[in-house]
Amino acid sequence: MAQALIVIDMQQALAKIDRRDQVVATINQRIDRYREAQRPIIFIQNTEPGMEVASAGWRLFPDLHAAGSDVYYNKTRPDSFYQTGLEAFLKRQIVKFKLNI
């Protein structure tokens, strides 16, 4: 199990993905395992026309097991690391993990 789970672009505007229900079920299984292990769960949400922050299309699929205690980042490019804070967060997690060994 990796130190953090990153879920990218699982947003309502993208609901027409192949085997959506199976994909979400698999992600939820992983989310549940990470939550049980007290590992970070990170959601990356794309922002673009039709997916503006707080719009219906921007929102995560309602059946995802997302929680208020999870970490959320918005991205404006196809790169989840570009100006999101994700890299810094992951580096902090590695330091925390190493200190707890």
N, CA, C and O atoms as a printed pandas DataFrame, in Angstrom:
     atom_number atom_name residue_name chain_id  residue_number  x_coord  y_coord  z_coord
0              1         N          MET        A               1    0.842   -1.176    0.000
1              2        CA          MET        A               1    0.000    0.000    0.000
2              3         C          MET        A               1    0.887    1.239    0.000
3              4         O          MET        A               1    1.784    1.380    0.832
4              5         N          ALA        A               2    0.623    2.127   -0.940
5              6        CA          ALA        A               2    1.371    3.381   -1.011
6              7         C          ALA        A               2    1.010    4.267    0.180
7              8         O          ALA        A               2    0.066    3.975    0.915
8              9         N          GLN        A               3    1.755    5.334    0.364
9             10        CA          GLN        A               3    1.531    6.210    1.498
10            11         C          GLN        A               3    0.287    7.065    1.363
11            12         O          GLN        A               3   -0.263    7.516    2.368
12            13         N          ALA        A               4   -0.168    7.298    0.135
13            14        CA          ALA        A               4   -1.356    8.117   -0.087
14            15         C          ALA        A               4   -2.092    7.602   -1.317
15            16         O          ALA        A               4   -1.484    7.063   -2.241
16            17         N          LEU        A               5   -3.395    7.773   -1.312
17            18        CA          LEU        A               5   -4.221    7.424   -2.460
18            19         C          LEU        A               5   -4.624    8.715   -3.157
19            20         O          LEU        A               5   -5.133    9.633   -2.516
20            21         N          ILE        A               6   -4.400    8.792   -4.463
21            22        CA          ILE        A               6   -4.751    9.972   -5.238
22            23         C          ILE        A               6   -5.829    9.585   -6.239
23            24         O          ILE        A               6   -5.634    8.701   -7.073
24            25         N          VAL        A               7   -6.966   10.257   -6.143
25            26        CA          VAL        A               7   -8.101   10.021   -7.043
26            27         C          VAL        A               7   -8.222   11.256   -7.921
27            28         O          VAL        A               7   -8.407   12.364   -7.419
28            29         N          ILE        A               8   -8.116   11.063   -9.249
29            30        CA          ILE        A               8   -8.037   12.191  -10.177
30            31         C          ILE        A               8   -9.249   12.216  -11.111
31            32         O          ILE        A               8   -9.604   11.205  -11.717
32            33         N          ASP        A               9   -9.871   13.385  -11.212
33            34        CA          ASP        A               9  -10.914   13.680  -12.208
34            35         C          ASP        A               9  -12.142   12.763  -12.138
35            36         O          ASP        A               9  -12.705   12.424  -13.179
36            37         N          MET        A              10  -12.553   12.372  -10.984
37            38        CA          MET        A              10  -13.769   11.564  -10.848
38            39         C          MET        A              10  -14.936   12.504  -10.568
39            40         O          MET        A              10  -15.527   12.497   -9.488
40            41         N          GLN        A              11  -15.249   13.319  -11.586
41            42        CA          GLN        A              11  -16.197   14.418  -11.454
42            43         C          GLN        A              11  -17.429   14.196  -12.323
43            44         O          GLN        A              11  -17.389   13.485  -13.327
44            45         N          GLN        A              12  -18.510   14.818  -11.911
45            46        CA          GLN        A              12  -19.795   14.614  -12.571
46            47         C          GLN        A              12  -19.775   14.972  -14.052
47            48         O          GLN        A              12  -20.495   14.343  -14.828
48            49         N          ALA        A              13  -18.991   15.943  -14.474
49            50        CA          ALA        A              13  -18.917   16.302  -15.890
50            51         C          ALA        A              13  -18.306   15.181  -16.724
51            52         O          ALA        A              13  -18.444   15.164  -17.948
52            53         N          LEU        A              14  -17.637   14.254  -16.062
53            54        CA          LEU        A              14  -16.966   13.156  -16.760
54            55         C          LEU        A              14  -17.682   11.822  -16.541
55            56         O          LEU        A              14  -17.059   10.762  -16.606
56            57         N          ALA        A              15  -18.973   11.878  -16.286
57            58        CA          ALA        A              15  -19.753   10.694  -15.909
58            59         C          ALA        A              15  -19.884    9.652  -17.013
59            60         O          ALA        A              15  -20.293    8.522  -16.742
60            61         N          LYS        A              16  -19.553   10.000  -18.230
61            62        CA          LYS        A              16  -19.731    9.051  -19.329
62            63         C          LYS        A              16  -18.512    8.151  -19.545
63            64         O          LYS        A              16  -18.308    7.657  -20.654
64            65         N          ILE        A              17  -17.709    7.930  -18.518
65            66        CA          ILE        A              17  -16.552    7.049  -18.657
66            67         C          ILE        A              17  -17.018    5.600  -18.791
67            68         O          ILE        A              17  -18.074    5.228  -18.278
68            69         N          ASP        A              18  -16.230    4.797  -19.477
69            70        CA          ASP        A              18  -16.535    3.372  -19.635
70            71         C          ASP        A              18  -16.600    2.686  -18.277
71            72         O          ASP        A              18  -15.765    2.942  -17.409
72            73         N          ARG        A              19  -17.556    1.847  -18.096
73            74        CA          ARG        A              19  -17.723    1.039  -16.876
74            75         C          ARG        A              19  -17.652    1.903  -15.614
75            76         O          ARG        A              19  -16.998    1.536  -14.638
76            77         N          ARG        A              20  -18.317    3.029  -15.645
77            78        CA          ARG        A              20  -18.285    3.991  -14.546
78            79         C          ARG        A              20  -18.564    3.351  -13.194
79            80         O          ARG        A              20  -17.819    3.576  -12.240
80            81         N          ASP        A              21  -19.635    2.552  -13.096
81            82        CA          ASP        A              21  -19.990    1.953  -11.808
82            83         C          ASP        A              21  -18.891    1.030  -11.295
83            84         O          ASP        A              21  -18.606    1.013  -10.098
84            85         N          GLN        A              22  -18.282    0.273  -12.179
85            86        CA          GLN        A              22  -17.198   -0.627  -11.781
86            87         C          GLN        A              22  -15.967    0.171  -11.343
87            88         O          GLN        A              22  -15.308   -0.177  -10.363
88            89         N          VAL        A              23  -15.667    1.234  -12.073
89            90        CA          VAL        A              23  -14.522    2.085  -11.720
90            91         C          VAL        A              23  -14.731    2.700  -10.341
91            92         O          VAL        A              23  -13.830    2.666   -9.504
92            93         N          VAL        A              24  -15.909    3.258  -10.102
93            94        CA          VAL        A              24  -16.197    3.889   -8.810
94            95         C          VAL        A              24  -16.163    2.855   -7.685
95            96         O          VAL        A              24  -15.647    3.137   -6.604
96            97         N          ALA        A              25  -16.702    1.675   -7.926
97            98        CA          ALA        A              25  -16.684    0.614   -6.899
98            99         C          ALA        A              25  -15.243    0.234   -6.540
99           100         O          ALA        A              25  -14.920    0.041   -5.368
100          101         N          THR        A              26  -14.395    0.131   -7.544
101          102        CA          THR        A              26  -12.988   -0.208   -7.296
102          103         C          THR        A              26  -12.289    0.901   -6.515
103          104         O          THR        A              26  -11.545    0.632   -5.571
104          105         N          ILE        A              27  -12.532    2.149   -6.915
105          106        CA          ILE        A              27  -11.946    3.284   -6.187
106          107         C          ILE        A              27  -12.449    3.300   -4.751
107          108         O          ILE        A              27  -11.665    3.534   -3.832
108          109         N          ASN        A              28  -13.736    3.058   -4.536
109          110        CA          ASN        A              28  -14.292    3.056   -3.182
110          111         C          ASN        A              28  -13.671    1.961   -2.316
111          112         O          ASN        A              28  -13.440    2.173   -1.125
112          113         N          GLN        A              29  -13.404    0.812   -2.891
113          114        CA          GLN        A              29  -12.737   -0.257   -2.128
114          115         C          GLN        A              29  -11.365    0.221   -1.666
115          116         O          GLN        A              29  -10.968    0.002   -0.521
116          117         N          ARG        A              30  -10.657    0.870   -2.566
117          118        CA          ARG        A              30   -9.325    1.382   -2.233
118          119         C          ARG        A              30   -9.435    2.484   -1.189
119          120         O          ARG        A              30   -8.655    2.511   -0.237
120          121         N          ILE        A              31  -10.391    3.393   -1.355
121          122        CA          ILE        A              31  -10.603    4.474   -0.374
122          123         C          ILE        A              31  -10.857    3.875    1.006
123          124         O          ILE        A              31  -10.271    4.319    1.993
124          125         N          ASP        A              32  -11.714    2.887    1.077
125          126        CA          ASP        A              32  -12.041    2.267    2.366
126          127         C          ASP        A              32  -10.805    1.656    3.021
127          128         O          ASP        A              32  -10.625    1.769    4.233
128          129         N          ARG        A              33   -9.956    1.010    2.226
129          130        CA          ARG        A              33   -8.722    0.420    2.777
130          131         C          ARG        A              33   -7.777    1.494    3.290
131          132         O          ARG        A              33   -7.193    1.342    4.363
132          133         N          TYR        A              34   -7.620    2.566    2.545
133          134        CA          TYR        A              34   -6.731    3.648    2.971
134          135         C          TYR        A              34   -7.281    4.354    4.200
135          136         O          TYR        A              34   -6.524    4.712    5.102
136          137         N          ARG        A              35   -8.571    4.552    4.243
137          138        CA          ARG        A              35   -9.177    5.197    5.412
138          139         C          ARG        A              35   -8.967    4.324    6.653
139          140         O          ARG        A              35   -8.631    4.827    7.726
140          141         N          GLU        A              36   -9.167    3.027    6.497
141          142        CA          GLU        A              36   -8.969    2.093    7.610
142          143         C          GLU        A              36   -7.516    2.106    8.100
143          144         O          GLU        A              36   -7.258    1.997    9.299
144          145         N          ALA        A              37   -6.575    2.241    7.165
145          146        CA          ALA        A              37   -5.150    2.277    7.513
146          147         C          ALA        A              37   -4.696    3.681    7.923
147          148         O          ALA        A              37   -3.519    3.888    8.218
148          149         N          GLN        A              38   -5.605    4.628    7.944
149          150        CA          GLN        A              38   -5.328    6.016    8.303
150          151         C          GLN        A              38   -4.265    6.647    7.406
151          152         O          GLN        A              38   -3.390    7.386    7.859
152          153         N          ARG        A              39   -4.376    6.327    6.125
153          154        CA          ARG        A              39   -3.487    6.913    5.121
154          155         C          ARG        A              39   -4.238    8.041    4.407
155          156         O          ARG        A              39   -5.464    7.995    4.308
156          157         N          PRO        A              40   -3.526    9.041    3.916
157          158        CA          PRO        A              40   -4.175   10.174    3.258
158          159         C          PRO        A              40   -4.896    9.771    1.958
159          160         O          PRO        A              40   -4.425    8.921    1.202
160          161         N          ILE        A              41   -6.015   10.391    1.736
161          162        CA          ILE        A              41   -6.781   10.228    0.501
162          163         C          ILE        A              41   -6.892   11.612   -0.115
163          164         O          ILE        A              41   -7.356   12.556    0.524
164          165         N          ILE        A              42   -6.459   11.719   -1.365
165          166        CA          ILE        A              42   -6.375   13.011   -2.041
166          167         C          ILE        A              42   -7.252   12.973   -3.283
167          168         O          ILE        A              42   -7.172   12.041   -4.084
168          169         N          PHE        A              43   -8.083   13.986   -3.436
169          170        CA          PHE        A              43   -8.914   14.118   -4.627
170          171         C          PHE        A              43   -8.416   15.305   -5.434
171          172         O          PHE        A              43   -8.256   16.405   -4.903
172          173         N          ILE        A              44   -8.172   15.079   -6.716
173          174        CA          ILE        A              44   -7.754   16.127   -7.635
174          175         C          ILE        A              44   -8.935   16.393   -8.561
175          176         O          ILE        A              44   -9.442   15.478   -9.212
176          177         N          GLN        A              45   -9.370   17.649   -8.615
177          178        CA          GLN        A              45  -10.514   18.017   -9.440
178          179         C          GLN        A              45  -10.096   19.008  -10.511
179          180         O          GLN        A              45   -9.467   20.030  -10.232
180          181         N          ASN        A              46  -10.463   18.680  -11.746
181          182        CA          ASN        A              46  -10.161   19.532  -12.884
182          183         C          ASN        A              46  -11.083   20.749  -12.895
183          184         O          ASN        A              46  -12.263   20.651  -12.562
184          185         N          THR        A              47  -10.536   21.877  -13.277
185          186        CA          THR        A              47  -11.347   23.081  -13.457
186          187         C          THR        A              47  -11.125   23.577  -14.871
187          188         O          THR        A              47   -9.990   23.791  -15.298
188          189         N          GLU        A              48  -12.207   23.754  -15.582
189          190        CA          GLU        A              48  -12.183   24.276  -16.951
190          191         C          GLU        A              48  -13.599   24.718  -17.274
191          192         O          GLU        A              48  -14.501   24.495  -16.466
192          193         N          PRO        A              49  -13.827   25.333  -18.417
193          194        CA          PRO        A              49  -15.201   25.720  -18.749
194          195         C          PRO        A              49  -16.153   24.512  -18.666
195          196         O          PRO        A              49  -15.888   23.452  -19.232
196          197         N          GLY        A              50  -17.241   24.705  -17.959
197          198        CA          GLY        A              50  -18.190   23.620  -17.722
198          199         C          GLY        A              50  -17.885   22.840  -16.455
199          200         O          GLY        A              50  -18.688   22.013  -16.024
200          201         N          MET        A              51  -16.718   23.102  -15.851
201          202        CA          MET        A              51  -16.311   22.446  -14.612
202          203         C          MET        A              51  -15.732   23.482  -13.647
203          204         O          MET        A              51  -14.734   23.230  -12.972
204          205         N          GLU        A              52  -16.372   24.642  -13.593
205          206        CA          GLU        A              52  -15.911   25.691  -12.688
206          207         C          GLU        A              52  -16.090   25.229  -11.245
207          208         O          GLU        A              52  -16.988   24.445  -10.939
208          209         N          VAL        A              53  -15.232   25.721  -10.372
209          210        CA          VAL        A              53  -15.287   25.345   -8.957
210          211         C          VAL        A              53  -16.700   25.552   -8.413
211          212         O          VAL        A              53  -17.308   26.604   -8.608
212          213         N          ALA        A              54  -17.199   24.547   -7.740
213          214        CA          ALA        A              54  -18.511   24.505   -7.089
214          215         C          ALA        A              54  -19.667   24.280   -8.062
215          216         O          ALA        A              54  -20.817   24.212   -7.629
216          217         N          SER        A              55  -19.396   24.162   -9.355
217          218        CA          SER        A              55  -20.476   23.871  -10.309
218          219         C          SER        A              55  -20.836   22.391  -10.236
219          220         O          SER        A              55  -20.088   21.593   -9.671
220          221         N          ALA        A              56  -21.968   22.032  -10.799
221          222        CA          ALA        A              56  -22.414   20.631  -10.795
222          223         C          ALA        A              56  -21.394   19.734  -11.489
223          224         O          ALA        A              56  -21.113   18.640  -11.000
224          225         N          GLY        A              57  -20.840   20.164  -12.602
225          226        CA          GLY        A              57  -19.868   19.354  -13.331
226          227         C          GLY        A              57  -18.563   19.172  -12.599
227          228         O          GLY        A              57  -17.891   18.158  -12.788
228          229         N          TRP        A              58  -18.182   20.125  -11.765
229          230        CA          TRP        A              58  -16.934   20.074  -11.004
230          231         C          TRP        A              58  -17.033   19.100   -9.821
231          232         O          TRP        A              58  -16.027   18.527   -9.401
232          233         N          ARG        A              59  -18.230   18.918   -9.296
233          234        CA          ARG        A              59  -18.407   18.082   -8.096
234          235         C          ARG        A              59  -17.998   16.636   -8.366
235          236         O          ARG        A              59  -18.131   16.124   -9.478
236          237         N          LEU        A              60  -17.497   15.999   -7.314
237          238        CA          LEU        A              60  -17.137   14.584   -7.405
238          239         C          LEU        A              60  -18.389   13.738   -7.605
239          240         O          LEU        A              60  -19.495   14.163   -7.272
240          241         N          PHE        A              61  -18.206   12.540   -8.149
241          242        CA          PHE        A              61  -19.335   11.614   -8.243
242          243         C          PHE        A              61  -19.917   11.445   -6.842
243          244         O          PHE        A              61  -19.163   11.219   -5.895
244          245         N          PRO        A              62  -21.215   11.548   -6.688
245          246        CA          PRO        A              62  -21.814   11.484   -5.350
246          247         C          PRO        A              62  -21.644   10.133   -4.665
247          248         O          PRO        A              62  -21.735   10.049   -3.441
248          249         N          ASP        A              63  -21.400    9.075   -5.434
249          250        CA          ASP        A              63  -21.261    7.754   -4.820
250          251         C          ASP        A              63  -19.820    7.417   -4.427
251          252         O          ASP        A              63  -19.554    6.306   -3.967
252          253         N          LEU        A              64  -18.889    8.356   -4.602
253          254        CA          LEU        A              64  -17.529    8.147   -4.098
254          255         C          LEU        A              64  -17.533    8.274   -2.581
255          256         O          LEU        A              64  -18.320    9.038   -2.022
256          257         N          HIS        A              65  -16.677    7.546   -1.929
257          258        CA          HIS        A              65  -16.591    7.578   -0.472
258          259         C          HIS        A              65  -15.674    8.719   -0.006
259          260         O          HIS        A              65  -14.785    8.508    0.819
260          261         N          ALA        A              66  -15.892    9.896   -0.527
261          262        CA          ALA        A              66  -15.112   11.074   -0.137
262          263         C          ALA        A              66  -15.603   11.578    1.217
263          264         O          ALA        A              66  -16.782   11.451    1.547
264          265         N          ALA        A              67  -14.692   12.145    1.990
265          266        CA          ALA        A              67  -15.035   12.668    3.318
266          267         C          ALA        A              67  -14.413   14.051    3.476
267          268         O          ALA        A              67  -13.441   14.388    2.801
268          269         N          GLY        A              68  -14.973   14.829    4.357
269          270        CA          GLY        A              68  -14.456   16.168    4.625
270          271         C          GLY        A              68  -13.029   16.172    5.134
271          272         O          GLY        A              68  -12.327   17.175    5.003
272          273         N          SER        A              69  -12.592   15.071    5.710
273          274        CA          SER        A              69  -11.228   14.977    6.235
274          275         C          SER        A              69  -10.202   14.651    5.157
275          276         O          SER        A              69   -9.002   14.667    5.431
276          277         N          ASP        A              70  -10.645   14.356    3.943
277          278        CA          ASP        A              70   -9.724   14.063    2.850
278          279         C          ASP        A              70   -9.087   15.366    2.361
279          280         O          ASP        A              70   -9.505   16.458    2.748
280          281         N          VAL        A              71   -8.080   15.235    1.515
281          282        CA          VAL        A              71   -7.367   16.391    0.970
282          283         C          VAL        A              71   -7.880   16.636   -0.448
283          284         O          VAL        A              71   -8.063   15.692   -1.216
284          285         N          TYR        A              72   -8.110   17.895   -0.791
285          286        CA          TYR        A              72   -8.663   18.252   -2.096
286          287         C          TYR        A              72   -7.800   19.316   -2.763
287          288         O          TYR        A              72   -7.388   20.290   -2.133
288          289         N          TYR        A              73   -7.537   19.111   -4.051
289          290        CA          TYR        A              73   -6.813   20.097   -4.852
290          291         C          TYR        A              73   -7.559   20.288   -6.167
291          292         O          TYR        A              73   -8.126   19.343   -6.715
292          293         N          ASN        A              74   -7.550   21.513   -6.662
293          294        CA          ASN        A              74   -8.057   21.816   -7.995
294          295         C          ASN        A              74   -6.876   21.938   -8.932
295          296         O          ASN        A              74   -5.816   22.438   -8.554
296          297         N          LYS        A              75   -7.065   21.477  -10.162
297          298        CA          LYS        A              75   -6.007   21.635  -11.160
298          299         C          LYS        A              75   -6.560   22.357  -12.376
299          300         O          LYS        A              75   -7.738   22.229  -12.713
300          301         N          THR        A              76   -5.694   23.114  -13.027
301          302        CA          THR        A              76   -6.084   23.877  -14.205
302          303         C          THR        A              76   -5.422   23.342  -15.470
303          304         O          THR        A              76   -5.690   23.835  -16.566
304          305         N          ARG        A              77   -4.576   22.358  -15.328
305          306        CA          ARG        A              77   -3.838   21.744  -16.437
306          307         C          ARG        A              77   -3.969   20.225  -16.327
307          308         O          ARG        A              77   -4.412   19.718  -15.296
308          309         N          PRO        A              78   -3.592   19.498  -17.372
309          310        CA          PRO        A              78   -3.636   18.033  -17.290
310          311         C          PRO        A              78   -2.667   17.458  -16.246
311          312         O          PRO        A              78   -2.778   16.284  -15.893
312          313         N          ASP        A              79   -1.744   18.244  -15.761
313          314        CA          ASP        A              79   -0.737   17.822  -14.786
314          315         C          ASP        A              79   -1.235   18.093  -13.370
315          316         O          ASP        A              79   -1.425   19.249  -12.991
316          317         N          SER        A              80   -1.445   17.046  -12.592
317          318        CA          SER        A              80   -1.970   17.190  -11.220
318          319         C          SER        A              80   -0.983   17.860  -10.274
319          320         O          SER        A              80   -1.366   18.271   -9.179
320          321         N          PHE        A              81    0.277   17.977  -10.676
321          322        CA          PHE        A              81    1.282   18.611   -9.832
322          323         C          PHE        A              81    1.455   20.096  -10.142
323          324         O          PHE        A              81    1.995   20.834   -9.318
324          325         N          TYR        A              82    1.011   20.543  -11.307
325          326        CA          TYR        A              82    1.252   21.914  -11.739
326          327         C          TYR        A              82    0.433   22.893  -10.897
327          328         O          TYR        A              82   -0.793   22.939  -11.001
328          329         N          GLN        A              83    1.113   23.665  -10.075
329          330        CA          GLN        A              83    0.522   24.716   -9.238
330          331         C          GLN        A              83   -0.661   24.236   -8.384
331          332         O          GLN        A              83   -1.655   24.947   -8.235
332          333         N          THR        A              84   -0.541   23.022   -7.824
333          334        CA          THR        A              84   -1.628   22.513   -6.989
334          335         C          THR        A              84   -1.254   22.347   -5.521
335          336         O          THR        A              84   -2.143   22.320   -4.670
336          337         N          GLY        A              85   -0.005   22.238   -5.206
337          338        CA          GLY        A              85    0.391   21.961   -3.826
338          339         C          GLY        A              85    0.523   20.467   -3.550
339          340         O          GLY        A              85    0.920   20.074   -2.453
340          341         N          LEU        A              86    0.196   19.633   -4.529
341          342        CA          LEU        A              86    0.248   18.182   -4.333
342          343         C          LEU        A              86    1.660   17.693   -4.019
343          344         O          LEU        A              86    1.846   16.882   -3.112
344          345         N          GLU        A              87    2.642   18.173   -4.750
345          346        CA          GLU        A              87    4.016   17.727   -4.520
346          347         C          GLU        A              87    4.475   18.043   -3.096
347          348         O          GLU        A              87    5.052   17.185   -2.428
348          349         N          ALA        A              88    4.227   19.251   -2.636
349          350        CA          ALA        A              88    4.626   19.641   -1.277
350          351         C          ALA        A              88    3.913   18.777   -0.242
351          352         O          ALA        A              88    4.526   18.356    0.739
352          353         N          PHE        A              89    2.626   18.511   -0.451
353          354        CA          PHE        A              89    1.877   17.674    0.471
354          355         C          PHE        A              89    2.486   16.276    0.548
355          356         O          PHE        A              89    2.683   15.741    1.639
356          357         N          LEU        A              90    2.782   15.688   -0.607
357          358        CA          LEU        A              90    3.349   14.335   -0.623
358          359         C          LEU        A              90    4.723   14.296    0.043
359          360         O          LEU        A              90    5.044   13.332    0.739
360          361         N          LYS        A              91    5.522   15.315   -0.157
361          362        CA          LYS        A              91    6.833   15.374    0.504
362          363         C          LYS        A              91    6.671   15.430    2.015
363          364         O          LYS        A              91    7.427   14.784    2.740
364          365         N          ARG        A              92    5.700   16.192    2.499
365          366        CA          ARG        A              92    5.440   16.239    3.950
366          367         C          ARG        A              92    5.004   14.869    4.465
367          368         O          ARG        A              92    5.380   14.472    5.568
368          369         N          GLN        A              93    4.221   14.151    3.678
369          370        CA          GLN        A              93    3.754   12.828    4.080
370          371         C          GLN        A              93    4.911   11.841    4.174
371          372         O          GLN        A              93    4.938   11.004    5.076
372          373         N          ILE        A              94    5.869   11.932    3.252
373          374        CA          ILE        A              94    7.035   11.051    3.289
374          375         C          ILE        A              94    7.831   11.309    4.557
375          376         O          ILE        A              94    8.267   10.364    5.215
376          377         N          VAL        A              95    8.025   12.565    4.907
377          378        CA          VAL        A              95    8.749   12.907    6.137
378          379         C          VAL        A              95    8.002   12.350    7.342
379          380         O          VAL        A              95    8.626   11.750    8.217
380          381         N          LYS        A              96    6.689   12.531    7.415
381          382        CA          LYS        A              96    5.900   12.011    8.534
382          383         C          LYS        A              96    6.022   10.491    8.626
383          384         O          LYS        A              96    6.176    9.933    9.712
384          385         N          PHE        A              97    5.951    9.828    7.461
385          386        CA          PHE        A              97    6.026    8.370    7.417
386          387         C          PHE        A              97    7.378    7.895    7.942
387          388         O          PHE        A              97    7.443    6.952    8.730
388          389         N          LYS        A              98    8.444    8.539    7.512
389          390        CA          LYS        A              98    9.789    8.148    7.934
390          391         C          LYS        A              98    9.983    8.392    9.428
391          392         O          LYS        A              98   10.678    7.623   10.091
392          393         N          LEU        A              99    9.384    9.442    9.962
393          394        CA          LEU        A              99    9.536    9.731   11.387
394          395         C          LEU        A              99    8.769    8.711   12.242
395          396         O          LEU        A              99    9.120    8.482   13.399
396          397         N          ASN        A             100    7.729    8.104   11.673
397          398        CA          ASN        A             100    6.937    7.133   12.414
398          399         C          ASN        A             100    7.454    5.712   12.338
399          400         O          ASN        A             100    6.906    4.821   12.987
400          401         N          ILE        A             101    8.505    5.482   11.553
401          402        CA          ILE        A             101    9.047    4.114   11.412
402          403         C          ILE        A             101    9.828    3.737   12.649
403          404         O          ILE        A             101   10.362    2.631   12.729
